[in-house]
Amino acid sequence: MKKSLVQGTKTSPRIRVSPALVYSSIALIFLGTVCLIMFLLSTFRSENVLANEVSQENTVTHFEINMIGNPDSVFLSPKTTRTGKLNYAADNDNCIEFHISLDKNAEGIKFEIASGEIPSGSLYYYIDGQNPVAIGQSICLNGTHTISFCKPGNSENSYRITSFSKASFPKDISVRTGGPAVLLKTNGLLSSSVKWKSVSPGYEGQFNSLLSNSEGSMVSFLSSENCPHEIAYEISGIHLSACGATEMVTDTFRITVFSSMKINITPAQPLIPAGGVIEIHSGVSGGKGKYSFEWYDEKNQIVGHDSTLKVSEEGNYTVIVYDEMSATMSNATKMILVKQSNCKKPEGISVTDIKPSSVKISWTEQPNIYGYKIRKRLAGENAWSSSGTILPYTTRTLNTLVDNTPYQIQLQAIANPMTNDTSQWSDIISFTTKSYCSNPEELNVVSVGDTSANIQWSSADNAVNYKFRYRKQGDENWTIKNQSASFPCERKLKGLEPNTNYELQVLNECYWKSGTEFTKSIFFKTLDQKKSFEETEANKISKGEFNFQSNPGTGNFSFTIITNAEGKYHLEILNISGAKIYEEEVNAVSGIITKNLQLNNNLPNGIYFVRIRNSAKDYSTTVLISK
């Protein structure tokens, strides 16, 4: 068994003061206070002299030896002479001493004279000044002790102290597939007697090939890809005991093999969105137990300690992963390059053509874009569902939606799907799908007479019947009318009272429902009792005074009136029912009124009345619109 060589430290010789000096000092205390002070002063001066004398006559060669951490080791001193005396030594003896600290796994020692002239007579060394032991004899010993040897003469000798270890074997360990190799060693066994062999699984010795050797006190183990998860090895050898006879000892230990650690960073080609950040994730397989992480940037500065790292700057990033075996095995390392993208998030997003099960989404086009991605979710939920990549179009219809349901959407621009060059997700856009039995979005009173009103409304999805109700403002009871959805979306309400405010609502009835709620109310007022224009005091305008032209395609007017007077006039246009469809204040300049009316409601065919008046004059005429 090969033992490690321990270096000791030779210290300055220690001073040993004779007991007689101590006893004399004690006796002098009783001579009185004055004598004591004088004695102490004189003693202070004379002690230095005595110490010098002692350092010349009683100095002892001394070594400090630290064997902690080396239970199987040897200390070999340089050649040195014995000097000085110890209390137990004879007057003509010269001494040497060794202050030794043994390892906790040490079992005993042996003290020998390694070289030089051997002193004559019996040879003994002392442990802590007592218990003489024959030189060359092994004894059980542990802890910290002082070993001393005294003999006449001062020949130069080299001294050897051998520390014997308790019999110890490798502890159960864990390793990773593929290494690195681990060192396995025994202590306290005769190296040439130590045998190693695998005992399970399989037959004896089946996995000896994983050991560097099957004999000796020190071998190494290197796992392979095909080795089992756990292997048990038996070790046997002769124990070199310092306390008695040698004996054959045996022990078994286990090696647990885990797969090697592998790191997978996602995304594989990370790109930082324009103006944003990207999260890169380090997924780890293999190894043992809980993982810990260290992320480093290009400046070798730590930037993270989690499996996921948020990155906002382009560059190379390195992750180091540790497991429970990283103290004895290697760790795993991987580097990834993160690049910056110039792909901007979509803007100008609008949601139109909202229906019960579909909507149309539009957005502003971006240059150099491969496509776009849309994701949606129900309002209030966390999970998104993606529509997949859309080629570089700027519209998309989402189908298979649920009616009368609030949704949220986001868009993402994709510059290069192969390198995951994408923008950030857009701001969230919210909308609610229509109900399958929703009411008309528009309800309008297009003309009003004294006893009637014409109404129009927009068509509603899945309508079977439209139900109207109206009442005089302030009344409790409604008048209800029905109209099939197969007819045009217009109706004339008759039997109204002149000069009266009315409230109107509409309801869409679907064939599978009893009906939705009525719409919000709209209000209108009927005209005064109608009189024909011939019965009014309005002046008929002669052809020479009224030059009137209309555009039959749009219902727009262009006319000139000669009033022969300056001033402001009130212009009105009414339909055949007397409903006012336009009015405006106009000026007569040099006795002439010229007006171009671009009406937005595209008047239907029929007779219309044009009236211009002020407090002094009242002109009227009729015009026929025929498209």
Secondary structure in CASP SS format (residue, H / E / C, confidence):
PFRMAT SS
TARGET T0000
AUTHOR 0000-0000-0000
METHOD secondary structure of the structure
MODEL  1
M C 1.00
K C 1.00
K C 1.00
S E 1.00
L E 1.00
V E 1.00
Q C 1.00
G E 1.00
T E 1.00
K E 1.00
T E 1.00
S E 1.00
P E 1.00
R E 1.00
I C 1.00
R C 1.00
V C 1.00
S C 1.00
P H 1.00
A H 1.00
L H 1.00
V H 1.00
Y H 1.00
S H 1.00
S H 1.00
I H 1.00
A H 1.00
L H 1.00
I H 1.00
F H 1.00
L H 1.00
G C 1.00
T H 1.00
V H 1.00
C H 1.00
L H 1.00
I H 1.00
M H 1.00
F H 1.00
L H 1.00
L H 1.00
S H 1.00
T H 1.00
F H 1.00
R H 1.00
S H 1.00
E H 1.00
N H 1.00
V H 1.00
L H 1.00
A H 1.00
N H 1.00
E H 1.00
V H 1.00
S H 1.00
Q H 1.00
E H 1.00
N C 1.00
T C 1.00
V E 1.00
T E 1.00
H E 1.00
F E 1.00
E E 1.00
I E 1.00
N E 1.00
M C 1.00
I C 1.00
G C 1.00
N C 1.00
P C 1.00
D C 1.00
S E 1.00
V E 1.00
F E 1.00
L E 1.00
S C 1.00
P C 1.00
K C 1.00
T E 1.00
T C 1.00
R C 1.00
T C 1.00
G C 1.00
K C 1.00
L C 1.00
N C 1.00
Y C 1.00
A C 1.00
A C 1.00
D C 1.00
N C 1.00
D E 1.00
N E 1.00
C E 1.00
I E 1.00
E E 1.00
F E 1.00
H E 1.00
I E 1.00
S E 1.00
L C 1.00
D C 1.00
K C 1.00
N C 1.00
A E 1.00
E E 1.00
G E 1.00
I E 1.00
K E 1.00
F E 1.00
E E 1.00
I E 1.00
A E 1.00
S E 1.00
G E 1.00
E C 1.00
I C 1.00
P C 1.00
S C 1.00
G C 1.00
S C 1.00
L C 1.00
Y E 1.00
Y E 1.00
Y E 1.00
I E 1.00
D C 1.00
G C 1.00
Q E 1.00
N E 1.00
P E 1.00
V E 1.00
A E 1.00
I C 1.00
G C 1.00
Q C 1.00
S E 1.00
I E 1.00
C E 1.00
L C 1.00
N C 1.00
G C 1.00
T E 1.00
H E 1.00
T E 1.00
I E 1.00
S E 1.00
F E 1.00
C E 1.00
K E 1.00
P E 1.00
G C 1.00
N C 1.00
S C 1.00
E C 1.00
N E 1.00
S E 1.00
Y E 1.00
R E 1.00
I E 1.00
T E 1.00
S E 1.00
F E 1.00
S E 1.00
K C 1.00
A C 1.00
S E 1.00
F C 1.00
P C 1.00
K C 1.00
D C 1.00
I E 1.00
S E 1.00
V E 1.00
R E 1.00
T C 1.00
G C 1.00
G C 1.00
P C 1.00
A C 1.00
V E 1.00
L E 1.00
L E 1.00
K E 1.00
T C 1.00
N E 1.00
G C 1.00
L E 1.00
L C 1.00
S H 1.00
S H 1.00
S H 1.00
V C 1.00
K E 1.00
W E 1.00
K E 1.00
S E 1.00
V E 1.00
S E 1.00
P C 1.00
G C 1.00
Y C 1.00
E C 1.00
G C 1.00
Q C 1.00
F C 1.00
N H 1.00
S H 1.00
L H 1.00
L E 1.00
S C 1.00
N C 1.00
S C 1.00
E E 1.00
G C 1.00
S C 1.00
M E 1.00
V E 1.00
S E 1.00
F E 1.00
L C 1.00
S C 1.00
S C 1.00
E C 1.00
N C 1.00
C C 1.00
P C 1.00
H C 1.00
E E 1.00
I E 1.00
A E 1.00
Y E 1.00
E E 1.00
I E 1.00
S E 1.00
G E 1.00
I E 1.00
H E 1.00
L C 1.00
S C 1.00
A C 1.00
C C 1.00
G C 1.00
A C 1.00
T C 1.00
E E 1.00
M E 1.00
V E 1.00
T E 1.00
D E 1.00
T E 1.00
F E 1.00
R E 1.00
I E 1.00
T E 1.00
V E 1.00
F E 1.00
S C 1.00
S C 1.00
M C 1.00
K E 1.00
I E 1.00
N E 1.00
I E 1.00
T E 1.00
P C 1.00
A C 1.00
Q C 1.00
P C 1.00
L E 1.00
I E 1.00
P C 1.00
A C 1.00
G C 1.00
G C 1.00
V C 1.00
I E 1.00
E E 1.00
I E 1.00
H E 1.00
S E 1.00
G E 1.00
V E 1.00
S E 1.00
G C 1.00
G C 1.00
K C 1.00
G C 1.00
K C 1.00
Y C 1.00
S E 1.00
F E 1.00
E E 1.00
W E 1.00
Y E 1.00
D C 1.00
E C 1.00
K C 1.00
N C 1.00
Q C 1.00
I E 1.00
V E 1.00
G E 1.00
H C 1.00
D C 1.00
S C 1.00
T E 1.00
L E 1.00
K E 1.00
V E 1.00
S C 1.00
E C 1.00
E C 1.00
G E 1.00
N E 1.00
Y E 1.00
T E 1.00
V E 1.00
I E 1.00
V E 1.00
Y E 1.00
D C 1.00
E C 1.00
M C 1.00
S C 1.00
A C 1.00
T C 1.00
M C 1.00
S C 1.00
N C 1.00
A E 1.00
T E 1.00
K E 1.00
M E 1.00
I E 1.00
L E 1.00
V E 1.00
K E 1.00
Q E 1.00
S C 1.00
N C 1.00
C C 1.00
K C 1.00
K C 1.00
P C 1.00
E C 1.00
G C 1.00
I C 1.00
S E 1.00
V E 1.00
T E 1.00
D C 1.00
I C 1.00
K C 1.00
P C 1.00
S C 1.00
S C 1.00
V E 1.00
K E 1.00
I E 1.00
S E 1.00
W C 1.00
T C 1.00
E C 1.00
Q C 1.00
P C 1.00
N C 1.00
I C 1.00
Y C 1.00
G E 1.00
Y E 1.00
K E 1.00
I E 1.00
R E 1.00
K E 1.00
R E 1.00
L E 1.00
A C 1.00
G C 1.00
E C 1.00
N C 1.00
A C 1.00
W C 1.00
S E 1.00
S E 1.00
S E 1.00
G E 1.00
T E 1.00
I E 1.00
L C 1.00
P C 1.00
Y C 1.00
T C 1.00
T E 1.00
R E 1.00
T E 1.00
L E 1.00
N C 1.00
T C 1.00
L C 1.00
V C 1.00
D C 1.00
N C 1.00
T C 1.00
P E 1.00
Y E 1.00
Q E 1.00
I E 1.00
Q E 1.00
L E 1.00
Q E 1.00
A E 1.00
I E 1.00
A E 1.00
N E 1.00
P C 1.00
M C 1.00
T C 1.00
N C 1.00
D E 1.00
T E 1.00
S C 1.00
Q C 1.00
W C 1.00
S C 1.00
D C 1.00
I C 1.00
I E 1.00
S E 1.00
F E 1.00
T E 1.00
T C 1.00
K C 1.00
S C 1.00
Y C 1.00
C C 1.00
S C 1.00
N C 1.00
P C 1.00
E C 1.00
E C 1.00
L E 1.00
N E 1.00
V E 1.00
V E 1.00
S E 1.00
V E 1.00
G C 1.00
D C 1.00
T C 1.00
S C 1.00
A E 1.00
N E 1.00
I E 1.00
Q E 1.00
W E 1.00
S C 1.00
S C 1.00
A C 1.00
D C 1.00
N C 1.00
A C 1.00
V C 1.00
N E 1.00
Y E 1.00
K E 1.00
F E 1.00
R E 1.00
Y E 1.00
R E 1.00
K E 1.00
Q C 1.00
G C 1.00
D C 1.00
E C 1.00
N C 1.00
W C 1.00
T E 1.00
I E 1.00
K E 1.00
N E 1.00
Q E 1.00
S E 1.00
A C 1.00
S C 1.00
F C 1.00
P C 1.00
C C 1.00
E E 1.00
R E 1.00
K E 1.00
L E 1.00
K C 1.00
G C 1.00
L C 1.00
E C 1.00
P C 1.00
N C 1.00
T C 1.00
N E 1.00
Y E 1.00
E E 1.00
L E 1.00
Q E 1.00
V E 1.00
L E 1.00
N E 1.00
E E 1.00
C C 1.00
Y C 1.00
W C 1.00
K C 1.00
S C 1.00
G C 1.00
T C 1.00
E C 1.00
F C 1.00
T C 1.00
K C 1.00
S C 1.00
I E 1.00
F E 1.00
F E 1.00
K E 1.00
T C 1.00
L C 1.00
D C 1.00
Q C 1.00
K C 1.00
K C 1.00
S C 1.00
F H 1.00
E H 1.00
E H 1.00
T C 1.00
E C 1.00
A C 1.00
N E 1.00
K E 1.00
I C 1.00
S C 1.00
K C 1.00
G C 1.00
E C 1.00
F E 1.00
N E 1.00
F E 1.00
Q E 1.00
S E 1.00
N E 1.00
P C 1.00
G C 1.00
T C 1.00
G C 1.00
N E 1.00
F E 1.00
S E 1.00
F E 1.00
T E 1.00
I E 1.00
I E 1.00
T C 1.00
N C 1.00
A C 1.00
E C 1.00
G E 1.00
K E 1.00
Y E 1.00
H E 1.00
L E 1.00
E E 1.00
I E 1.00
L E 1.00
N E 1.00
I C 1.00
S C 1.00
G C 1.00
A C 1.00
K E 1.00
I E 1.00
Y E 1.00
E E 1.00
E E 1.00
E E 1.00
V E 1.00
N E 1.00
A E 1.00
V E 1.00
S C 1.00
G C 1.00
I E 1.00
I E 1.00
T E 1.00
K E 1.00
N E 1.00
L E 1.00
Q C 1.00
L C 1.00
N C 1.00
N C 1.00
N C 1.00
L C 1.00
P C 1.00
N C 1.00
G E 1.00
I E 1.00
Y E 1.00
F E 1.00
V E 1.00
R E 1.00
I E 1.00
R E 1.00
N C 1.00
S C 1.00
A C 1.00
K C 1.00
D E 1.00
Y E 1.00
S E 1.00
T E 1.00
T E 1.00
V E 1.00
L E 1.00
I E 1.00
S C 1.00
K C 1.00
END
